[in-house]
Amino acid sequence: MPASQEALAAALSPYLLMFIAFIIPVFGLAKISRGVTKATATLIQLVVFGLSLYTLLQVMQKGVITYTFAAFPPPFGITYIVDFLGAFMGILISTLFLLITPLSKHFVDDKEYFYSAMLGLEAGMLGVVYTGDIFNMFVMMEVTLISAYFLIASPRSPGSIKAAFKYAMVGTAAGMVFFLTAVMYYNALGTLNIAQGGAIISGIMASLGRALNPYQATSYIFMITLWTLIAEAALVPIHFWLPDAYSKAPPTVGALMAALSEGVAIYVMMRLFYIVMGGFTVEASVTLLVLGLISVIIGGTGMIYSKDIMKVIAYSTILDVGYMAVALSLGPTGIYIALGYILAHAIVKPTLFLSAGWVSRSLGTSNINEVKGAFRNNPAIFAGFLIGAAAVVGIPPTILFQAKFQLYGNVLYLGTWQFSPQSAFILLIMLLGSALSLAGFLRVIYPTYLLPGKSASPAPTYLKILVLLFAIGVLASGVAYWLISNHIIYPAGESLIGGRNAYIESVLNLWGG
């Protein structure tokens, strides 16, 4: 029964963040300056970035790594299991939080509690992508929920409080159902460990639970779980919380949540279904395809009819999640496309939210009719917004164009290399989504840059640098997409699909078996 310490850095990261998150409010009580609070938050995020980078290097060198808490292997203890996919998600999360959090001082009354919640949000996301235990995954999702609720409400305006309440109600309901499915999973298989579940379904390990047919029981359980993740990912019909939540939250919060939250929810879908079940069931694939296509239309339509610049961007998030869901429905090849979308989302959404957020912050409004000429004196910020918008529409050479091009190609033949009316219909819906997004962004670009009006005040230097860096990243990653695909996206997808047995064996080996 050997204890595993290889993934100690990954296991330590979320708990280190939560520990400092609880310490930071004491700074306010002790009358310690806010500069120290900000520096402490940045320092711990830098440390966690280092731990995430170290974890990634460990995975690249050794393959799947594990950490058992208190040396108790599953099913008795919680195990953190990190493969290339988990390490990729971890470095993405820690990098974005490190870069974006310092900008918060320009958008919010940055009291100690705000930074505590920011660290909590990062801790929750990292815990979700690193853990190999369904119950621990639930706990980390709740940490994310509580932190996000506070952050969305932090402006303390009626709109932000209402948006936070709506988000909390959906998140709480989804969390309760996820917890119940975790209980059902344990009852059926006798373990909460994801890898052991996969071993039982594959026949490698005897079931420890009560289900006579583990595969059938788990497929029913995961269909319920899927709906909780549909809510977390803001797919139609449980999307209604997102436009208000992301548009009313501080721009740094909206940028981080739009960049990462949906990607983390998609990650959980992939992790559970592919490791435990060996892939999405037919029912799950059909559900994702139908809801994905509807989300593309609803997201694009919302972009056209929204009168708020921040809501236009928020609805574009729903549209892009729809594309991710369609990709997942295509089977194993769709995993690589979805991962490309997750990476693209992480670069594109901060570009849009931060640039538009500065306009909203500077002029005191985000109403499209009241921000005419807002970008005129901020060419760097406008360039970032323009490139981000081009990416969402799918204009080359942006990274989202590359991801969409792959998706269109796979949908056109649905993996059979034979054209069909079904594939043509799906492709038509997705092309319509791109057209709607173009119309939606033109409604913003035309008045904010081409019409005369009051310009937003000059953006802070760091904000301009960061927006330009993200914008350059959108273009550069698009140009070098095949290189990124070969060295990042493909290995991440392969660790989930081809590396399923290695993931399972990493846990079975904890028992010496």
Beta strands, then each sheet from edge to edge (+ up, - down):
strand 1: 65-68
strand 2: 79-82
sheet 1: 1+ 2-
end
